[in-house]
Amino acid sequence: MIQAREAAPGGISVAELRVWVLLVAGFAYWGNVVRTARHGGAAGLDYVLEGVLQNGAFAAAAWALIAAWAVGAGPARRASAGQLAAAAALCLLGAVPSRQTAILVLIGLGVQLARPAGTRTGRKVAALLFALAFDSAWTSPYLLPLHAAVAPLDARAIQGLLHAAGVGVSGYGNLVAGATPGFGIEILARCASSYPFGGVCLAFVVTMLYQGRFPRRRDLPWLVASLAASVVLTELRLSWMALGEADFVWLHDGDGVTLYTLVAVAFAVLFPLLAARRGGGAGATP
C-alpha cells in the first residue's frame, strides 16, 4: 500500500531520500542483471527483456513490491546531513558496474530501513532487499567453488536413485555415465542442487510478504522443507537427464525446461503459502 507523505519543509524528507536511493539500487541491480545475461554480446531491447526474464519472476515480483511500498519506506521528517551523506555514498557505490557493489547497496539500504526506528513498511522493504542481496551473492561467480563442491554429492545421489530404479550407472567425481553406452553427464556448479537456494529463499520471502505475513523463526521448518523439495527436484531432473542424450537435450534445452521451471515455481510458492496459513494472515505482520 502506498502511503501519502507530506514533504519535509525546507529540505528533502527521509521518505523522499529513501525513494531516490531505492531507484539507484534498482538501476544498479537490473543493470548488472542485463550486463551479465547470456546474450552473446548482442544489444537491444529484446536482449534486455531476455536478461530480465532469465533472472526469475520472483526478483521482478520483489521489485514490484518494493516500488509499491517505497513511498512509505521512511518518515516524513527532514533528512539530516548524515543521512544525506549515507545516501550519497550508496548512490556512488551503485554507480560502479559490479554485482558486488550492487549487493552492498542492497544490504546498506536494507540496514537503514530495518533499524528499530524504521516503519513497518520499511522493514518489509528491507526484508526484500536482503533476500535480493542473498540471491545475488549466492549465485555470484565467487561462490561457484562452493556449488562445484556439492556437485560430486549430487552425482552420488543420482547413482543411488538410478540404482534403486534398476539402472546401472557408474561415476567419478561430478561425472555420471553408463545408463546409455557412450553417454554420460557432467554436473557443473550451476547445475548443483545448492545453486537454486538463493532463489528459493527469495521466493519464500516474497510470497510470505505478499500474503501479509512477515517471515519469523517459527517459519524456518517451512523454509527448510522448501529447500529440501528443491534438492529432490534437482536430483530427479539430473537423474532423468543421465538416462540418455535425448532425455538430456529435452530437459536441458527443450520443452522439459519449461516443465521443470513450472514445478520448481509451484514448490517455491507452496511452502510459504502453507507457512502463512498456519501462522495467521495479515494481522500477524509485526
C-alpha positions as CSV (number, residue, x, y, z in Angstrom):
1,M,0.0,0.0,0.0
2,I,1.4,3.4,-0.9
3,Q,1.1,5.9,2.0
4,A,0.8,9.6,1.4
5,R,3.6,11.6,2.9
6,E,4.0,15.3,3.3
7,A,7.3,16.8,2.2
8,A,9.5,18.0,5.0
9,P,9.7,21.8,5.0
10,G,13.0,23.3,3.9
11,G,14.6,20.2,2.5
12,I,14.2,16.7,1.3
13,S,12.4,14.2,3.7
14,V,13.8,10.9,4.8
15,A,11.0,9.2,2.8
16,E,11.9,11.0,-0.4
17,L,15.6,10.3,0.1
18,R,14.9,6.6,0.5
19,V,12.8,6.6,-2.7
20,W,15.8,8.1,-4.7
21,V,18.2,5.6,-3.2
22,L,15.9,2.8,-4.0
23,L,15.7,4.0,-7.6
24,V,19.5,3.9,-7.7
25,A,19.6,0.5,-6.1
26,G,17.1,-0.8,-8.7
27,F,19.1,0.6,-11.6
28,A,22.3,-0.9,-10.2
29,Y,20.6,-4.3,-9.6
30,W,18.9,-4.6,-13.0
31,G,21.8,-3.0,-14.8
32,N,24.1,-5.8,-13.6
33,V,21.4,-8.4,-14.4
34,V,21.2,-7.2,-18.0
35,R,25.0,-6.7,-18.3
36,T,25.8,-10.3,-17.2
37,A,22.9,-12.0,-19.0
38,R,23.9,-14.6,-21.6
39,H,23.1,-12.9,-24.9
40,G,26.3,-13.4,-26.9
41,G,27.4,-9.8,-26.7
42,A,24.3,-8.6,-28.7
43,A,22.4,-5.5,-27.7
44,G,18.8,-4.3,-28.0
45,L,15.6,-4.1,-26.1
46,D,14.8,-7.8,-26.8
47,Y,18.1,-8.8,-25.1
48,V,17.3,-6.6,-22.1
49,L,13.9,-8.3,-21.7
50,E,15.6,-11.7,-22.1
51,G,18.1,-10.8,-19.3
52,V,15.2,-9.7,-17.0
53,L,13.3,-12.9,-17.7
54,Q,16.4,-15.1,-17.1
55,N,16.8,-13.5,-13.7
56,G,13.5,-15.0,-12.5
57,A,9.9,-14.0,-11.8
58,F,10.4,-13.7,-8.0
59,A,13.1,-11.0,-8.4
60,A,10.7,-9.0,-10.6
61,A,7.9,-9.5,-8.1
62,A,10.2,-8.4,-5.2
63,W,11.0,-5.1,-7.0
64,A,7.3,-4.6,-7.8
65,L,6.5,-4.9,-4.1
66,I,9.4,-2.5,-3.3
67,A,8.0,0.0,-5.8
68,A,4.5,-0.3,-4.3
69,W,5.8,0.2,-0.7
70,A,8.6,2.7,-1.5
71,V,6.7,5.9,-0.6
72,G,6.0,4.5,2.9
73,A,9.6,3.4,3.5
74,G,10.7,6.3,5.6
75,P,9.4,9.1,7.9
76,A,8.4,12.5,6.6
77,R,10.9,14.4,8.8
78,R,13.7,16.3,7.1
79,A,16.8,14.2,6.3
80,S,19.9,15.0,8.3
81,A,23.3,15.7,6.9
82,G,24.4,12.3,7.9
83,Q,21.5,10.6,6.1
84,L,22.2,12.7,3.0
85,A,25.9,11.6,3.2
86,A,25.0,8.0,3.6
87,A,22.6,8.2,0.7
88,A,25.2,9.8,-1.5
89,A,27.7,7.1,-0.6
90,L,25.2,4.4,-1.5
91,C,24.4,6.1,-4.8
92,L,28.1,6.4,-5.7
93,L,28.6,2.8,-4.8
94,G,25.7,1.8,-7.0
95,A,27.2,3.7,-10.0
96,V,30.0,1.1,-10.1
97,P,29.1,-1.6,-12.7
98,S,29.7,-4.6,-10.5
99,R,27.5,-7.3,-8.9
100,Q,29.4,-6.9,-5.6
101,T,28.8,-3.2,-5.3
102,A,25.1,-3.7,-6.2
103,I,24.9,-6.3,-3.4
104,L,26.5,-3.8,-0.9
105,V,24.0,-1.1,-1.9
106,L,21.1,-3.5,-1.3
107,I,22.5,-4.5,2.1
108,G,23.3,-1.0,3.2
109,L,19.9,0.4,2.3
110,G,18.3,-2.7,3.9
111,V,20.1,-2.0,7.2
112,Q,18.9,1.6,7.2
113,L,15.3,0.5,6.6
114,A,15.4,-2.3,9.2
115,R,16.6,-0.1,12.1
116,P,14.3,-0.1,15.2
117,A,13.2,3.4,14.3
118,G,12.1,2.3,10.8
119,T,8.5,1.9,9.8
120,R,6.7,-1.4,9.3
121,T,6.7,-0.8,5.5
122,G,10.4,0.0,5.7
123,R,11.1,-3.3,7.4
124,K,9.2,-5.2,4.7
125,V,11.2,-3.4,2.0
126,A,14.4,-4.2,4.0
127,A,13.5,-7.9,4.0
128,L,13.1,-7.9,0.3
129,L,16.4,-6.1,-0.2
130,F,18.2,-8.6,2.0
131,A,16.6,-11.5,0.1
132,L,17.6,-10.0,-3.3
133,A,21.2,-9.4,-2.0
134,F,21.4,-13.0,-0.7
135,D,20.2,-14.4,-4.1
136,S,22.7,-12.3,-6.0
137,A,25.5,-13.3,-3.6
138,W,24.6,-17.0,-3.7
139,T,24.7,-17.1,-7.5
140,S,27.9,-15.0,-7.7
141,P,30.9,-16.4,-9.5
142,Y,32.8,-16.2,-6.3
143,L,30.6,-18.9,-4.8
144,L,30.8,-21.2,-7.7
145,P,33.5,-23.3,-6.0
146,L,31.0,-24.0,-3.2
147,H,28.5,-25.3,-5.7
148,A,31.2,-27.2,-7.5
149,A,32.0,-29.0,-4.2
150,V,28.3,-30.0,-4.0
151,A,28.3,-31.5,-7.5
152,P,30.0,-34.8,-6.6
153,L,27.5,-35.3,-3.8
154,D,24.7,-34.8,-6.4
155,A,26.5,-37.4,-8.6
156,R,26.4,-39.9,-5.7
157,A,22.7,-39.2,-5.1
158,I,21.9,-39.7,-8.8
159,Q,23.7,-43.0,-8.9
160,G,21.7,-44.1,-5.8
161,L,18.4,-43.1,-7.4
162,L,19.2,-44.8,-10.7
163,H,20.5,-48.0,-9.0
164,A,17.2,-48.1,-7.0
165,A,15.3,-47.9,-10.3
166,G,17.3,-50.8,-11.7
167,V,19.5,-48.6,-14.0
168,G,23.2,-49.5,-13.9
169,V,25.4,-46.4,-13.9
170,S,28.9,-45.5,-12.7
171,G,30.6,-42.3,-11.8
172,Y,33.6,-40.5,-10.7
173,G,33.6,-37.0,-9.1
174,N,30.9,-35.0,-10.7
175,L,30.5,-37.4,-13.7
176,V,27.7,-39.9,-14.1
177,A,27.8,-42.4,-17.0
178,G,26.7,-45.8,-18.1
179,A,22.9,-45.6,-18.4
180,T,23.3,-45.4,-22.2
181,P,26.5,-46.7,-23.9
182,G,28.9,-43.9,-24.7
183,F,26.8,-41.3,-22.9
184,G,27.3,-39.5,-19.6
185,I,26.7,-36.2,-17.9
186,E,29.0,-33.8,-16.0
187,I,27.4,-31.9,-13.2
188,L,28.7,-28.3,-13.2
189,A,28.5,-25.7,-10.4
190,R,25.4,-24.0,-11.8
191,C,23.7,-27.4,-12.1
192,A,24.3,-28.4,-8.5
193,S,21.4,-28.8,-6.1
194,S,22.7,-26.0,-3.9
195,Y,22.6,-23.4,-6.7
196,P,18.9,-22.6,-6.6
197,F,18.9,-22.0,-2.8
198,G,19.1,-18.2,-3.2
199,G,16.1,-18.1,-5.5
200,V,14.1,-20.4,-3.2
201,C,14.8,-18.1,-0.2
202,L,13.8,-15.1,-2.3
203,A,10.6,-16.8,-3.4
204,F,9.8,-17.7,0.3
205,V,10.2,-14.0,1.5
206,V,8.3,-12.6,-1.5
207,T,5.4,-15.0,-1.1
208,M,5.2,-14.5,2.7
209,L,5.2,-10.7,2.5
210,Y,2.7,-10.8,-0.4
211,Q,0.4,-12.8,1.9
212,G,0.7,-10.1,4.6
213,R,3.0,-12.2,6.9
214,F,6.5,-11.2,7.9
215,P,8.8,-14.3,8.0
216,R,9.6,-15.5,11.5
217,R,11.8,-18.1,13.2
218,R,8.8,-20.4,13.5
219,D,8.6,-20.4,9.7
220,L,12.1,-21.9,9.5
221,P,10.9,-25.5,9.1
222,W,8.8,-24.5,6.1
223,L,11.8,-22.8,4.6
224,V,13.9,-26.0,5.2
225,A,11.1,-28.1,3.6
226,S,11.1,-25.7,0.6
227,L,14.9,-26.1,0.2
228,A,14.6,-29.9,0.6
229,A,12.0,-30.0,-2.1
230,S,14.3,-28.0,-4.4
231,V,17.1,-30.5,-3.8
232,V,14.8,-33.5,-4.5
233,L,13.5,-31.9,-7.7
234,T,17.1,-31.2,-8.9
235,E,18.2,-34.7,-8.2
236,L,15.2,-36.2,-10.1
237,R,15.9,-33.9,-13.1
238,L,19.6,-34.8,-13.2
239,S,18.8,-38.5,-12.9
240,W,16.4,-38.2,-15.8
241,M,19.0,-36.3,-17.9
242,A,21.5,-39.1,-17.2
243,L,19.4,-41.7,-18.9
244,G,20.4,-40.7,-22.5
245,E,21.2,-37.9,-24.9
246,A,17.5,-37.4,-26.0
247,D,16.5,-37.0,-22.3
248,F,19.4,-34.7,-21.7
249,V,18.5,-32.4,-24.6
250,W,14.8,-32.3,-23.7
251,L,15.4,-31.4,-20.1
252,H,18.4,-29.1,-20.7
253,D,17.4,-27.2,-23.8
254,G,13.9,-28.4,-24.8
255,D,10.4,-28.2,-23.5
256,G,11.4,-30.1,-20.4
257,V,13.0,-26.9,-19.1
258,T,9.5,-25.3,-19.0
259,L,8.1,-28.3,-17.2
260,Y,10.9,-28.2,-14.6
261,T,10.5,-24.5,-14.1
262,L,6.8,-24.7,-13.5
263,V,7.2,-27.5,-11.0
264,A,10.0,-25.6,-9.2
265,V,7.9,-22.4,-9.0
266,A,5.0,-24.4,-7.7
267,F,7.1,-25.9,-4.9
268,A,8.7,-22.5,-4.2
269,V,5.2,-20.9,-3.6
270,L,3.6,-23.9,-1.9
271,F,5.6,-23.9,1.3
272,P,5.5,-20.2,2.1
273,L,1.7,-20.3,1.4
274,L,1.4,-23.1,3.9
275,A,3.5,-21.2,6.4
276,A,1.4,-18.1,6.0
277,R,-1.8,-20.1,6.5
278,R,-0.5,-21.9,9.6
279,G,0.9,-18.7,11.1
280,G,-2.1,-16.3,10.5
281,G,-3.0,-13.7,8.0
282,A,-2.1,-10.0,7.6
283,G,-2.7,-9.3,11.2
284,A,0.4,-11.4,12.1
285,T,2.7,-8.9,10.4
286,P,4.9,-7.2,13.0
